[in-house]
Amino acid sequence: MSHLSIPISFEFFPPKTQAGQDKLLGVRDQLAKAQPDFFSVTYGAGGSTQDGTLQTVLALRESGVDAAPHMSCIGASREELRSLLNTYKENNIKRLVALRGDLPSGMGMGGELRFANELVSFIREEFGQDFIIEVAAYPEAHPQAPSFEADLENFVRKCQAGADSAITQYFFNADAYFYFMDRVRALGVDIPVIPGIMPITNYTKLARFSDACGAEIPRYIRKQLEAYGDDSESIQQFGEEVISRLCQQLLDGGAPGIHFYTLNQAAPSLNILNNLR
């Protein structure tokens, strides 16, 4: 348990270069000092970096912190999924983040399982309680969801299929999270839903990410970041202040933990954590 007395976790992506790999180990060691519950590791569309994901999980785990691979069902057969799960089990991996996953460009739906709830059911049927299963939640609705209601129903299905807890897509508006929680609690969901938090360090990147994943950047944040132009120090200072305040609001309102999207950097998340202490 972190010094904050609430669970925290950090997300990484598999580095593509040796330099990235070396940097990752340094970041891992810095973040491990914050005593997170676990690290998580993403993978590419269609599982294109699945090997990189496993290698990164094993490297992160050397710090003594549990590490969880992201696992997607798009484009994979049951046999492939079973084989991957067996590999994870052999490596004593206890926690998974189960997702539908993004379609690689130019690929049809592919795969025998089409949705994350089917993946969760499959893992439970084949492996019982061998894994702690995290699923994704979208307080502002999944960008491809036909409606907010449909997205809520989809989330409930994942929970009913056997998820242990959920991590949200990042967001900048605490009310979106609290409203989502009121709605899913009313639908009978009682698992912890951990807010996913994206530190703000670079406006161009943030705007691109946010447009792609449907995360709303409030106008005052957009305007202030635009005003700073290329002044990266001011952007980071402002970003740290805004995100620290968001985290405090979430914790004060009863959020059960915080999951940081680190983009393989240590300082932004650690600065926010220090502010919360």
Secondary structure by P-SEA (a helix, b strand, c coil): ccccccbbbbbbcccccaaaaaaaaaaaaaaaaacccbbbbbbcccccaaaaaaaaaaaaacccbbbbbbbbcccccaaaaaaaaaaaaaaccccccccccccccccccccccccaaaaaaaaaaccccccbbbbbbbcccccccccaaaaaaaaaaaaaaccccccccccccaaaaaaaaaaaaaaccccbbbbbbbbcccaaaaaaaaaaacccccaaaaaaaaaaccaaaaaaaaaaaaaaaaaaaaaaacccbbbbcccccccaaaaaaaaac
